[in-house]
Amino acid sequence: MPSRLLLFCALLLASASSLGMTIYKTTDEFGVVSYSERPSAGAKPLIFREPMVERLEGQVRLNTEAFAGGVRFSARNELFAPVEVELRLLRLSNALGGNAPRIVRRVLPPRSTQVLSVVKVRPGAKLGYQSKLNYAMGDPVQRPQAFRYPFPWRGGPFRLTQGPNGRYSHFGAKGRYAMDIAMPEGTPIVAARGGVVVKIENSQSGRGTHPSGNFVRILHPDGTMGVYLHLMRGSVLVGEGQRVGQGEVLAKSGNTGNSSGPHLHFVVQRNVGLSLESIPYQFDRPIGGLPNFTAGNP
């Protein structure tokens, strides 16, 4: 195969992985559900994309303040978790000390405001610039500590339906090491590890507009975060800023967001440098029931 064609195929595959993939769901006469990458008679397409998309607009924001002789740039973090921010000042003009691009990266504590840069201007001139603020929840300096997680639910035994690196929806950086556990809607979901609730969603019905559905995100003492996805609408019992202990009831399991059936999607993440990524974790005992090897790689 010519080298150009090989390169084109590689780029095409990479693009498909980043945008998502279509899986076909079929249910036979006995009610058994199966999934395939190839369509068949009566199959319904399911399009899976990276499920972990959280909007922080308004909760992390850039403020600019002009004063006699310059402009002050500060960032506000409204979240109950630290946030790493990066300010990029591009296309500067009339700046004292030179017009080279300026890049500042800081970690903002929870519920705080911090000055990132002060740019002074030439006398009688106006500062020209383009600004961009990038950010990610969490402190990348913190390092995960060894921890075995108790099951984040009550009841069971339940079945693992998709494990780490599952090819249907656990292929993105944010969910690579997630686990999906099939369970009836309404199953009590509990905190697998204590910490501070830093983000919730509780009002979504069905697939809605949020891929995660209803969820709870908890910041652990070592900077990692446990996230519980696809919860039942209106069932979340905790609020942002609340401290919860291990085993405390958070919500009920559901089937909301980018979900193919009732289950809990549980993932542990950390900030690796302006980016949230899932990290490997282990439960403190085996999951009951047999894993479904057609839906991932447990």
N, C-alpha and C positions, 0 to 999 in steps of 0.2 A: 504494500500500500504506500503511495507517495507520502512523503513527510508532511506536506501541507494538509492532506486529507486526514492524516492521523491527528494533527494538531486541531483541526476543525472538530473532529469527533470528541476529543478530550474536552475542548471548550464547551461543546454542546452538553456533555454529561455533567460537567461542573455547573453549568447554568441550570439544568434540571434539578440538581440536588439543592441548589440555593433557593430556587423558586418554589419547590415542593414537588410532589409526585402524585399521580392518580392511582388509587387502589380500588378494585371492584369488589363489592360486597354482595354475596349471594346467600339466600336462606333456602334450605331444601324442605321437602314435605314434612320432615320431622322437626323442623324448627332449628336445625343446626346451622350456625352462621360460619361462613368461610370467606377468606380474602385471597385475592389473586391480583397480579399485575396485568393479567390479560382479561379482556371483557368476555362475557359469555351471556347466553340468553337469560334475561331477567335480572342481570347484574345491575347494581346501582353504583355509580362512580362516587368515590370519596376522595376529596383533594386535601392532602395533609400538608401543612406548612409549619414553620417554626412556631410552636404554640406560645412561647414566652415573649409577649409583646406588651410592655407596660408603658403607659404614657405618663411622663413626669412634667409636662408643660404646665407652668403656673406654680408648681411646687419647687422647681429649681429654675431660677431666672437671673438674667443679667440686668443690672441697673447701671445707668450712666448718669453722671452728674457733672455738668460744665461749671467751671469756676473761673475767676479772673486769672488767666494765664495757663489754663489747661483743662483736661477732662479726667475725672476719676471713674474707674470701672470697678464695680463690686458685684458679688454674687450672693444671692439669698437662697438658703436651703430650708424649706418648710417641712421637710420630712423628719421622722423620728429615727432616722438612720444617718450615718455619715455619708457624704457624697463626694466623690472625686470629680473635680471640674478642671477643664482646660480652656483657657481663654486664648483665642488667636486674634491678634490685631494685624490686619493686612492692609496693603495699599495706603500706608501712612503718608501724610504730607504735612509739611510745616511743623514737624515735631522737633523739639530741641533734643540734641543728642543723636540725631539721625533718623531716617525714615525706614530703617530696616524692619521687617516683620518682628513682632514681639509675641512670644508664646509663654504663658504662665500656667503651671499646673499646681493645684493645691487640693487638700482634703478639707472639706467644710464639716465641722461637727454638726450634730442634729440641731435643727431649729436655730440656725445662726446666720449671720451676715459677715462677710469678710471682704476687705479691699484687695483686689487682685493686681491692679496696676494704676499708676498715676502718670499720665503723659502730659508734659508741659509743651506749650506752643511758642513759636516765635512771636515777639511783640508785634501787635497789630494784625496778626494773621489768625486764620481759623483752622482748626485741626481737621484734616480729612482722614477718614479711615473706614475700613470694613471690619466688623467684629463677628465672631462666631464662638458660641459657648457649647462645648461638648461635655458630657457628664455621664457618670455611671454610679449607681448606688453601691455603697460599701467602701471600705478602706483597703486598698491593695497591699498595704504594709503588713496587715495582720495575717497570720499563718494558721491554717486549720489544725486543730488538735484531734488526736485519735478519739473516735467516738463510735460506739455501736448503737444504732437507733432501735428502740422498741417500736413495735408496729403502731403506726399512726391511726389506728381504728380500733373499735370494739366489736367483738363478734368474730364470725368466721367458723371454720377456716375458709379462706378465699384463695382465688387462683391468680397467679402472675400471668398476665396476658401479653405484656411486652416489656422486655428488659433493656439493659444498657445497650446502646448501639443498635436498637431495633430499627430495621430499615423502613418502617412505615411512617414513623413520625419522630423517632429519637435519633435523628442524624445531624441535627443542628448543634452548634456549640452550647447553646443554653439548655438543651435537654438531652444531651448525648448519654448521660448516666442516669436518666430518670427511670422509674419503674411505674408501670400501670398495673393496678390490682382491680380485677373485676369484683364488684360487690353490689348488692341491691341499693337502689336509691333510698336515702334516709338512714344509712348506716352512720352511727356516730363517728366523727373524725376528731382525733385528739392530738395534742402537741407531742411529737416524738422527742422533742428537746425544748427546754425552757428558753425564754428570751423575750424580746420586745416585738409586738406586732407593728410592722412598719408600712404595710399596704394591704388593703382589702378591696374586694368587689363583691357586692351582695345583691344586685338588682337585675342581673341578666337572666333572660328566659331562653331556653333552647339554644340554638347555635348563636344567636345574637350577633353582636358586632365585635366582641372581644374573643380572640382565639382561646384564651385561658378559661373562659366562662367565669363563674364566680370563684374567688380564690382568697387565700390568706397567706401572707408572707411574714415570716418571723426571723428576726435578726438574732443569732446566737452570740454568746459571749466571745467566741473566737473569730467573729467577723463573717462566718458563713451564714447562709440564709436557707431555711427550709420553706418550700413553697408547696401548698396543697391546692390542686386545681380541680376544676369541673364540679364545683360544689352546688348543692341545691339552692335555688333562689330563696332569699329571705332567711336562710338557716344560719348565717354567720353570727355568732354570739359575742365576738370580741371586736374591739375597736382599735384604730391606729393610736399608738402611744401606750397601749395597755401591756403590762408585763404578765406573762403567762408561765405557768409551771409545767413541767413534763407530766403528761397524762390529762391535762385540762382539756375539756371539750371545747372545740373551736367552731364546729359546724356539722352539717350532715352531707354525706356524699350525694352526688347528683349525676347529671348527664348534660351539662351546659358547655357552651363554647365549641371548640373543634374536637368533638368527642363522638366516637362511633358507637358508643353504648355506655351504660352505667358503669363508672369506675372511678377510682382515685388515681390521679397522676401526682406522684410525689418525687420531688427533685431537690437536691442540695446544691446551692450555687455560691460562688464567691467572685469578688471583683479581681480580675487578673491584670488590671491596668486599663481603665476607661472602657471596660467590657465585662459583662457578667457571663460567666461560663459555669456549666454544671461540673461537679467533681464526683469521683467515685465515693460510694458509701456502702455500708453493710447494715442489714438488720441484725438484731441480737439473737435471732433464731430463724430456722427455715420457714418459708411461707407454706402453709398447708395446701393440699391439692396438687395436681399435676400442672406444670407450666404448659401453655399453648405454644408450641414451637412454630406454628404457622404465623404467629404475630410478633415475631421479634427474636432476639437472642438472649434469653434470660441467663 
